[in-house]
Amino acid sequence: MVRKALDLSEIKKEIRSRVPVTSMITEIEYEGPEIVVYAKNPGVLMENGDTVRELAKTIRKRIIIRPDPSVLTPPEEAEEKIRELVPEEAEITRITFDPSVGDVVIEAKKPGLVIGKSGQTLRDITKKVRWRARVIRTPPLTSEIIDGIRHM
C-alpha cells in the first residue's frame, strides 16, 4: 500500500491534535527533511517521548522539539542553574549557548554524570533552563582543530 505524503497543514493538524495542550506549541515548520516543533513548555513533549515517536511514524518525518525563543532563560542565569544541577564530579569544562536553535552544549570530562541515570539530569536541565541540552566529552588533549569544529 502506497501512502501519500502529508503536506504541512495536515502535519500541523495531526501534531496539534495528538500533543498535550500544556506543551503550548507556538510554531511548526519544515527545516530541511525534518519537522521542527517550537513549544513554550518543551518539557511536556520530552516527557511524552512515546507520543512524539508515534507522531513521527504517522507523518513519516523526524520531529525535533525546540523551546520557543521567548521562554529561554538568559545564558548567564542558565549556566548558573546548570552548574547547580550537575554534580561537581562531572567536571564541566565549557558551556556554550546557541540561541538560533535553543541549544546548550555542555562539555564535560564525565558526560555520563551530566546525563544522569536514564537521562534524568538532562531532562531536569531542559525543564529548569528551557534550553535543549546536548552533552559532549571534553577531549583528553586540547586541540585547536577540535575546538574550531565544536565552537565555530
Residue frames relative to the residue before (quaternion, step in Angstrom):
aa qw qx qy qz dx dy dz
M 1.0000 0.0000 0.0000 0.0000 0.00 0.00 0.00
V 0.2489 -0.7672 0.5773 0.1273 3.57 -0.79 1.05
R 0.1949 -0.7865 0.5780 0.0967 3.56 -0.80 1.05
K 0.4437 -0.6889 0.5137 0.2543 3.52 -0.99 0.91
A 0.4768 -0.6605 0.4958 0.3009 3.59 -1.00 0.81
L 0.4289 -0.7022 0.5110 0.2485 3.56 -1.02 0.82
D 0.3642 -0.6959 0.5570 0.2700 3.58 -1.08 0.62
L 0.7392 -0.4601 0.2604 0.4172 3.58 -1.26 0.33
S 0.6495 0.5165 -0.3384 0.4437 3.62 0.93 -0.77
E 0.6492 0.4966 -0.3166 0.4814 3.61 1.04 -0.74
I 0.6255 0.5328 -0.3280 0.4661 3.57 1.05 -0.79
K 0.6432 0.5248 -0.3189 0.4574 3.60 0.96 -0.89
K 0.6514 0.5131 -0.3126 0.4634 3.59 0.93 -0.91
E 0.6604 0.5211 -0.2990 0.4504 3.57 0.92 -0.96
I 0.6733 0.4910 -0.2955 0.4672 3.58 0.89 -0.94
R 0.6895 0.4865 -0.2900 0.4515 3.60 0.81 -0.99
S 0.6648 0.5089 -0.3166 0.4460 3.60 1.05 -0.66
R 0.7528 0.4154 -0.2158 0.4628 3.60 1.06 -0.66
V 0.6671 0.5114 -0.2972 0.4529 3.58 1.16 -0.53
P 0.5527 -0.6169 0.4326 0.3561 3.63 -0.98 0.74
V 0.5483 -0.6343 0.4435 0.3169 3.57 -1.00 0.87
T 0.6101 0.5922 -0.3446 0.3980 3.59 1.10 -0.69
S 0.5634 0.5942 -0.3972 0.4144 3.62 1.21 -0.25
M 0.2166 -0.8284 0.4869 0.1724 3.59 1.29 -0.40
I 0.0164 -0.8210 0.5688 -0.0471 3.58 0.52 1.21
T 0.1967 -0.7988 0.5608 0.0937 3.57 -0.85 1.00
E 0.8154 -0.0189 0.0548 0.5760 3.57 1.05 -0.71
I 0.0759 -0.7511 0.6541 0.0478 3.54 -1.21 0.67
E 0.1487 0.8067 -0.5565 0.1320 3.58 -0.68 1.05
Y 0.5362 -0.5833 0.4989 0.3512 3.51 -1.35 0.33
E 0.0266 0.7384 -0.6735 -0.0197 3.53 -1.19 0.62
G 0.7748 -0.1495 0.0447 0.6126 3.52 0.11 1.32
P 0.8006 -0.2539 0.1877 0.5093 3.60 -0.85 -0.90
E 0.6489 0.5386 -0.2995 0.4462 3.59 1.29 -0.10
I 0.3570 -0.6787 0.5922 0.2473 3.53 -1.33 0.36
V 0.1562 -0.7825 0.5982 0.0747 3.57 -0.81 1.03
V 0.1345 -0.7799 0.6099 0.0415 3.54 -0.85 1.07
Y 0.1668 -0.7728 0.6076 0.0765 3.57 -0.68 1.15
A 0.0108 0.8101 -0.5838 0.0530 3.56 -0.83 1.02
K 0.4716 -0.6630 0.5029 0.2919 3.55 -1.14 0.68
N 0.7636 0.2042 -0.1343 0.5976 3.58 1.24 -0.39
P 0.0602 -0.8592 0.5073 0.0284 3.62 0.50 1.17
G 0.5253 0.6518 -0.4037 0.3691 3.60 1.18 -0.43
V 0.6126 0.5542 -0.3449 0.4456 3.59 1.06 -0.75
L 0.6809 0.4791 -0.2863 0.4743 3.58 0.95 -0.86
M 0.6616 0.5067 -0.3122 0.4561 3.58 1.02 -0.75
E 0.6183 0.5246 -0.3389 0.4771 3.58 1.14 -0.58
N 0.7238 0.3784 -0.2141 0.5358 3.57 1.10 -0.77
G 0.0093 -0.8515 0.5235 -0.0274 3.58 0.73 1.08
D 0.6229 0.5535 -0.3421 0.4342 3.58 1.07 -0.72
T 0.6250 0.5410 -0.3340 0.4529 3.58 1.02 -0.80
V 0.6761 0.4814 -0.2887 0.4772 3.57 0.88 -0.96
R 0.6324 0.5364 -0.3266 0.4535 3.59 0.99 -0.81
E 0.6664 0.4933 -0.2945 0.4752 3.59 0.94 -0.91
L 0.6215 0.5365 -0.3317 0.4646 3.58 1.04 -0.79
A 0.6490 0.5237 -0.3142 0.4538 3.57 0.92 -0.92
K 0.6449 0.5059 -0.3187 0.4760 3.59 1.02 -0.76
T 0.6622 0.5245 -0.3042 0.4402 3.57 0.95 -0.90
I 0.7757 0.3354 -0.1867 0.5010 3.59 0.78 -1.01
R 0.3295 -0.7895 0.4570 0.2435 3.56 1.38 -0.14
K 0.5732 0.5093 -0.4085 0.4952 3.53 0.94 1.02
R 0.4846 -0.6185 0.5199 0.3351 3.55 -1.19 0.49
I 0.1970 -0.7884 0.5759 0.0885 3.57 -0.91 0.95
I 0.1227 -0.7720 0.6219 0.0466 3.54 -0.91 1.01
I 0.2334 -0.7620 0.5917 0.1218 3.56 -0.86 1.01
R 0.0153 0.7951 -0.6053 0.0340 3.57 -0.80 1.03
P 0.4892 -0.6379 0.4955 0.3289 3.56 -1.11 0.60
D 0.5215 -0.6027 0.4963 0.3442 3.56 -1.12 0.67
P 0.5529 -0.6463 0.4008 0.3406 3.64 -0.84 0.88
S 0.6254 0.5723 -0.3426 0.4049 3.61 1.09 -0.59
V 0.7295 0.4302 -0.2465 0.4711 3.63 1.14 -0.45
L 0.4527 0.6993 -0.4523 0.3186 3.60 1.24 -0.01
T 0.4410 -0.6664 0.5383 0.2676 3.55 -1.01 0.89
P 0.5591 -0.5927 0.4358 0.3823 3.65 -0.97 0.70
P 0.6246 -0.6073 0.3391 0.3550 3.62 -0.91 0.88
E 0.6501 0.5203 -0.3359 0.4403 3.63 0.91 -0.83
E 0.6777 0.4823 -0.2715 0.4842 3.55 0.95 -0.97
A 0.6424 0.5310 -0.3154 0.4537 3.59 1.02 -0.85
E 0.6433 0.5224 -0.3266 0.4546 3.58 0.95 -0.84
E 0.6302 0.5374 -0.3209 0.4594 3.57 1.01 -0.84
K 0.6798 0.4880 -0.2860 0.4668 3.60 0.91 -0.96
I 0.6253 0.5391 -0.3361 0.4531 3.59 1.02 -0.81
R 0.6715 0.4960 -0.2954 0.4646 3.57 0.92 -0.92
E 0.6201 0.5263 -0.3399 0.4721 3.61 1.16 -0.57
L 0.7076 0.4875 -0.2569 0.4423 3.59 0.96 -0.91
V 0.7155 0.4295 -0.2433 0.4944 3.57 1.04 -0.80
P 0.4799 -0.6769 0.4676 0.3047 3.62 -0.86 0.89
E 0.6258 -0.5668 0.3990 0.3577 3.58 -1.14 0.73
E 0.6212 0.5891 -0.3349 0.3936 3.59 1.04 -0.84
A 0.5634 0.6103 -0.3872 0.4001 3.62 1.19 -0.41
E 0.2091 -0.8247 0.4948 0.1769 3.57 1.26 -0.50
I 0.0216 -0.8090 0.5854 -0.0483 3.57 0.47 1.25
T 0.1907 -0.8032 0.5569 0.0913 3.57 -0.80 1.02
R 0.8078 -0.0330 0.0435 0.5869 3.60 1.10 -0.59
I 0.0962 -0.7503 0.6509 0.0646 3.53 -1.18 0.71
T 0.0473 -0.8108 0.5825 -0.0322 3.56 -0.66 1.16
F 0.2149 -0.7847 0.5727 0.1006 3.57 -0.93 0.95
D 0.1112 -0.7624 0.6349 0.0565 3.56 -1.10 0.82
P 0.2104 -0.8387 0.4893 0.1139 3.60 0.11 1.28
S 0.5686 0.6149 -0.3939 0.3787 3.63 1.12 -0.48
V 0.7919 0.2158 -0.1280 0.5567 3.61 1.11 -0.62
G 0.4947 -0.6905 0.4114 0.3304 3.60 1.27 0.03
D 0.4682 0.6769 -0.4376 0.3621 3.58 1.15 0.63
V 0.1082 -0.7244 0.6719 0.1095 3.52 -1.26 0.55
V 0.1884 -0.7755 0.5961 0.0881 3.55 -0.80 1.06
I 0.1296 -0.7891 0.5996 0.0324 3.55 -0.66 1.18
E 0.1360 -0.7894 0.5972 0.0418 3.54 -0.59 1.21
A 0.0947 0.8116 -0.5645 0.1171 3.58 -0.66 1.11
K 0.5578 -0.6038 0.4538 0.3440 3.55 -1.22 0.54
K 0.7745 0.1862 -0.1056 0.5952 3.59 1.13 -0.65
P 0.1693 -0.8466 0.4967 0.0887 3.61 0.28 1.25
G 0.5651 0.6130 -0.3835 0.3973 3.60 1.12 -0.54
L 0.6590 0.4985 -0.3063 0.4726 3.58 1.07 -0.70
V 0.6163 0.5222 -0.3453 0.4778 3.60 1.16 -0.57
I 0.6638 0.5001 -0.2980 0.4696 3.58 1.00 -0.84
G 0.2702 -0.7887 0.5075 0.2178 3.58 0.96 -0.86
K 0.6805 -0.4804 0.3603 0.4200 3.53 -1.33 0.22
S 0.8417 -0.0309 -0.0564 0.5361 3.58 -0.71 1.16
G 0.6573 -0.5451 0.3032 0.4230 3.60 1.13 0.62
Q 0.3312 0.7925 -0.4676 0.2087 3.59 1.25 0.23
T 0.6605 0.5011 -0.3231 0.4562 3.63 0.87 -0.89
L 0.6382 0.5295 -0.3195 0.4586 3.57 1.00 -0.82
R 0.6537 0.4938 -0.3082 0.4835 3.60 0.99 -0.82
D 0.6273 0.5319 -0.3345 0.4601 3.60 1.03 -0.76
I 0.6223 0.5306 -0.3353 0.4678 3.58 1.02 -0.81
T 0.6662 0.5047 -0.3036 0.4575 3.59 0.87 -0.95
K 0.6634 0.5080 -0.3075 0.4554 3.61 0.95 -0.84
K 0.7312 0.4609 -0.2451 0.4392 3.57 0.86 -0.98
V 0.8097 0.2748 -0.1366 0.5002 3.59 0.82 -0.95
R 0.3737 -0.7779 0.4279 0.2685 3.58 1.36 -0.22
W 0.5270 0.5654 -0.4404 0.4568 3.60 1.23 0.27
R 0.4354 -0.6612 0.5331 0.2984 3.61 -1.09 0.62
A 0.2475 -0.8202 0.5054 0.1025 3.57 -0.46 1.23
R 0.0610 -0.7396 0.6696 0.0320 3.52 -1.16 0.83
V 0.1921 -0.7927 0.5718 0.0883 3.57 -0.97 0.83
I 0.0020 -0.7779 0.6284 -0.0045 3.55 -1.00 0.89
R 0.5052 -0.6472 0.4852 0.3009 3.55 -1.18 0.61
T 0.4559 -0.6394 0.5441 0.2953 3.56 -1.09 0.76
P 0.4399 -0.6971 0.4804 0.2996 3.62 -0.75 0.93
P 0.5611 -0.6293 0.4124 0.3450 3.61 -1.02 0.71
L 0.7566 0.2143 -0.1384 0.6021 3.58 1.17 -0.59
T 0.4494 -0.6739 0.5044 0.2992 3.58 -0.96 0.81
S 0.0073 0.7957 -0.6028 0.0592 3.54 -0.99 0.90
E 0.4551 -0.6903 0.4938 0.2695 3.57 -0.84 1.00
I 0.6178 0.5550 -0.3450 0.4374 3.58 1.05 -0.72
I 0.6772 0.4716 -0.2952 0.4815 3.60 0.84 -0.94
D 0.6330 0.5221 -0.3311 0.4659 3.61 0.97 -0.81
G 0.6565 0.5237 -0.3067 0.4480 3.57 0.96 -0.87
I 0.6707 0.4898 -0.2924 0.4740 3.57 1.00 -0.82
R 0.7254 0.4602 -0.2509 0.4462 3.58 0.85 -0.98
H 0.8167 0.2206 -0.0738 0.5281 3.59 0.98 -0.80
M 0.0225 0.8419 -0.5362 0.0564 3.56 0.74 1.08
